[in-house]
Amino acid sequence: MGFALLGSLGSFVSVRDSHHWNVRFQSFTLKERFVVGFNLAKNFRAYKKFGRVSLCKSEFVDFEERTSPNEVRKEIEQCYELIHRLGRGVVYLGSSRMGPGHPHYSQTLELAREIANLLDCTTWTGAGPGLMDAAIKGAQEAGKAVGGFKIGKEAGEWTTSKFHPYLPSETYLTCRFFSARKHGLVDAAVRSSSSDKTAVVALPGGVGTLDEMFDILALIQLERIGSELPVPFICTWQSFMICHFRMNKSMEQKREAHINKSLKMF
């Protein structure tokens, strides 16, 4: 008995029955052609042991390695070691697609420079392009320390290398796992003593930025971080946050109206 496998990458979706044993996905974008092929062994035990995903650039990712909790834990420990060595500081979350020609880039560079001078602490980013790059350069202009957690696959032209174009290798870590990277970005902003000068700065961005931003906001709201030593959260995305809070207020009002209507039934 077979199963149907569906995949969506970019603008192309392919569905094939597993009896064919070879499933191929294609995506055609303006920048490149991306192909992912699944080679499935007919024996399930063999598939579990040797199953792998082949990427268009002849890279192989073993399922067992990717799902190993020991590998994730090891990478989280490496993030903590880097933070211990460089020191906690201000964490910047923002778009990787807004380059030097975008107004937000120059504004981020200036903001990062001023904050680095004011707090005299390490500047932490995702070590990618766009606004993360602007924050790095702003801190460097101030002559302050910089650290980063780069993801193995980043947007735009930085996807082909695991290395940062100009940062010293001892100042950043290239993460394979998003969970480890998030642990690093959160821990870099946690204050362990009153002398720690940290903050989180949320810059304009897309889904990834929102994901990281709401993760940290949830931890603050649940008092998992900042309960004893508050961590300032600065959101420069004013228009988005205003809409978000208005939506929350509207939902709260509708919920109260629904409760009041329900109570009238008794």
N, C-alpha and C positions, 0 to 999 in steps of 0.2 A: 504493500500500500504506500503510495507516494504522498507527497505534500506539495503545496504550492508555495513558491517563494517570490515575494514581491520586493522590489527595491526602487528607490527614487534617488537619483543623484543629478543635481542641476535641473535641466529641462527635459530629461529623458527617463522614462520609467519602463522597466522590463519585467515581465512575469513569465516564468517557465515552470513546467512540472519537473519534479525532482527525478523522474524516471530517466530524463536525459542526462542527468548527473553533471552536466556542465552548464552553469548559469553565468550569463555575461551581462554586465550593465555598461551602458555608455552614456556619457554626458558631453554635449557640445556647447561650449560657452564661447564668448567673444575672445577669451584669452588662450584657452587650450582645450585639447581633447583629453578626456579622462576616462580610463577604462578600468573596471575592476572585474576580475574573473574569480569565481569560486570553483575549486577543484574538490569535489566531494567523493570520498571513498565509499564504496558500496558497503563495506563492513563498518558498523557504527563504532566499534572499539578502535579500529584503525583510524577512523575519522577523528575520534576524540584525541588520539595520540599524535597523529600527524597532520590533522586538518590545519590549513592555513589560508590566508587571504593573499593573493598576489596582486600587487599594484602595478600601474602602468610604467613605473620607473624601476621595475624589477626589485622592489622591496618586498620582504616577506615578514609577516607578523604572526608568530605562533600564538594560537588561542590560549594555551596553557600559560605561557609567559605573560600575556596581557591580563589574564584574570588571576594571576597569583597575588594573594594578599601580601606575601613577603616582599615582592617587588615594589608594591605601592608603599608599604611601610618603610622600606629602605630609602625610597625617594623622598618621603616626608622627612625622614631623619636628616637627609642631605640638605633639605630646605632649612630645617632648624639650625643646622651647623653653620650654614651661610649667614643666617640672621644673627647668630651668636657672634660670628666673626666681624660682621660689618656694623652691627647695632640696629636697633629698631628705629623707625622714623615715619615719614609720611608716605602713604601708599596712594598711587594714582591709578584710577581705573578709567579707561577711555578707548575711543575708536582707534583701530589700527589702519584705517583707510583715509583719514584726513591728513594729507601730506603738507609739505611746506607751503604750497600755494593756497591753502585754506586759511581763512581768518582765525579759526579756532587754534591752529597750530602756533601762530605767533603769540596769541593770548596765553596759551598753555605754557609756552616757553618763558614768558615774562612772569607768569604766576609762580611757576616752579622755582625760578631764580629768586623771587622775593621771599617765598616761604622758606627756602633753604637758608637764606641769609638770616631770616627772622628766628627760626628754630635751631639752626646749626645742627642738623641731624641728617641721617641717611635718607636719600630719596629712593623709594622702591616703585618699580613698575613691572609690567609684563614683558619688558625688554623686547618689545616688538616695534614695528614702524608706526607711523601716524602720530597721534597725540602722546603715546608712550615715549616715542623718540623725542618729541618736543620737551617733555618733562625731564628726560635724561640730560638733554643739552642745556636746559635752564639751570639745573643743579650743577652741571659742570662749569658753566659760566660763573657760578657763585663760588666755585672751588670746593664744593662739598662732596661727600661720599655718595656713590650711586650703587644700587644693587638691583638685581632683577631675576624674575622667574620666567624664562622663555619657554614657550610651548614648542614641541617638535615641528608642528605644522602651523604656520602663521599665515595671515592674509597677504595677498599681493606677491611682490617679488622676493620676499624673504622665505618662501616655502622651500626652496631648494637646499638650504643649509641649516644645520643645527647650531651654527655659530653666529654670534653677533658681529656685525661688520666692523665695529671699532671698540667695543668695550673689552677690557682685559678679561680673560677667561676665568680668573679667580673672583670676579665680581658678580657673576650670574650663573644660574643653573638652567640647563635645558631639560625640561620635564617631559616625560612620555605620558604622564597621567594628569588629567585635569584636576582630579581630586587632590593630588599632591601639590599642584600649583596653587590651588585655592587655600590649602592649609598654610602655605608659605605667605601668601598675600595677607591672610588674616593675622597670622602670628607676628608679622612684621609691624603691625599697627597696635598690638596689645601692649598696654603699659604694665610692666611688672613692678615699677616703683614710681613714686611721685616725681622723680627726676627725669623720667622718660618723657621725651617730647615727641608725640606721635599724632597722627590724624589720618583720615581717609578723605581723599578728594575725588569725587565722581564727576568726570568730564563727559561731554556729549559722546554718545556711542550707540552701538546696535544691541543685538540680542545678547552677545557675550558680556558686554558692559552691564546691561540690566541684570543678567544672571549673577554676576559678581557683586553688584551693588545691593541687590535684595538679599543675597546670602548674608552679607555683613549687617545690613539693617535688621534682619531677623535675629541674628545673634545678639545685637544690641538690645532689641526689644525684649528678648527672652532673658536678658541679663546674663548671658553666657560670657560676654566680654563687656568691659566698661562699667560693671556694676559698682565696683569700689573706686576705680580710677577711670573716670570718663574719657572716652576717645572721641574727639571732635569729628563730626561727619559733615563735610562741606560738599554741597551739590551745586555745581555751576550750571546745571541743566534746568534752569528755573521754569521755563515754559512747560517742560514735561512734568515736573513735580507739581506744579500748580494744577494741571489737568488731573494728575493722579489723585491728589488730595480732594479735589472737587468730586471725582468719581467715588472715592471712599465715603465722603460726606453724604452724597446722594444715595448710596447704597445703605448707609446707616439710617437715613431718614425713612427710606422705603421699608427697611426691616422693622423699625419702630412702628410705622403705620400698620404693617401687617400684624404685629403682635397686638396692638391696640384693637384692631378689628377682630382678631381671634378671641380676645378676652371678653368682648361684648356677647359672645355666644354663650357664656356661662352666667 
